[in-house]
C-alpha cells in the first residue's frame, strides 16, 4: 500500500517537471535572445558623459540640529 503511494507521488512529480520543461522552456530562450539585440553602446555613453553640466550643492549629511 505504501509503495504504491510513493510510486504515484514520484510519477506525478516527474510528469509535472516534464510538462513544465516542455511548456515554459522556449519562452526563456526567446527572452534572452531579444535582450541581446537591444544594442546599447556603453563606451559611447561614457565618451559623451564628459560634457555634462555640474551641479553643486551643500552637503548636510552630518549636520544635526542644535539641542537646547
C-alpha positions as CSV (number, residue, x, y, z in Angstrom):
1,X,0.0,0.0,0.0
2,X,2.7,2.4,1.0
3,X,4.9,1.5,-2.1
4,X,2.0,2.3,-4.4
5,X,1.5,5.8,-2.9
6,X,5.3,6.5,-3.2
7,X,5.4,5.4,-6.8
8,X,2.3,7.5,-7.5
9,X,3.8,10.7,-6.0
10,X,7.0,10.2,-7.9
11,X,5.1,9.7,-11.2
12,X,3.1,12.9,-10.6
13,X,6.3,14.9,-9.8
14,X,8.1,13.6,-12.9
15,X,5.1,14.4,-15.1
16,X,4.8,17.9,-13.7
17,X,8.5,18.6,-14.3
18,X,8.3,17.2,-17.8
19,X,5.3,19.4,-18.6
20,X,7.0,22.5,-17.1
21,X,10.1,22.0,-19.3
22,X,8.0,21.3,-22.4
23,X,5.7,24.3,-22.0
24,X,7.9,27.0,-20.4
25,X,11.4,26.2,-21.7
26,X,11.4,28.0,-25.1
27,X,10.0,31.3,-23.9
28,X,13.0,31.9,-21.6
29,X,15.4,31.4,-24.5
30,X,13.5,33.9,-26.7
31,X,13.6,36.5,-23.9
32,X,17.4,36.2,-23.6
33,X,18.0,36.5,-27.3
34,X,15.8,39.6,-27.6
35,X,17.7,41.2,-24.8
36,X,21.0,40.8,-26.6
37,X,19.7,42.6,-29.7
38,X,18.9,45.9,-27.9
39,X,22.4,47.2,-28.8
40,X,23.4,49.6,-26.0
41,X,26.9,51.0,-26.7
42,X,28.2,51.7,-23.2
43,X,31.6,53.0,-24.5
44,X,29.8,55.7,-26.5
45,X,27.7,56.7,-23.4
46,X,30.9,57.1,-21.4
47,X,32.5,59.3,-24.1
48,X,29.5,61.7,-24.1
49,X,29.5,62.0,-20.3
50,X,32.5,64.4,-20.3
51,X,30.4,67.4,-21.3
52,X,27.7,67.1,-18.7
53,X,26.9,70.2,-16.6
54,X,28.0,70.1,-12.9
55,X,25.6,70.6,-10.1
56,X,27.0,71.9,-6.8
57,X,25.1,71.5,-3.6
58,X,25.7,72.0,0.1
59,X,26.2,68.6,1.7
60,X,24.4,68.5,5.0
61,X,24.9,64.8,5.8
62,X,26.4,65.1,9.2
63,X,24.8,68.3,10.4
64,X,22.5,67.8,13.3
65,X,20.0,70.3,14.8
66,X,21.3,72.1,17.9
67,X,19.7,70.8,21.1
68,X,18.8,73.4,23.7
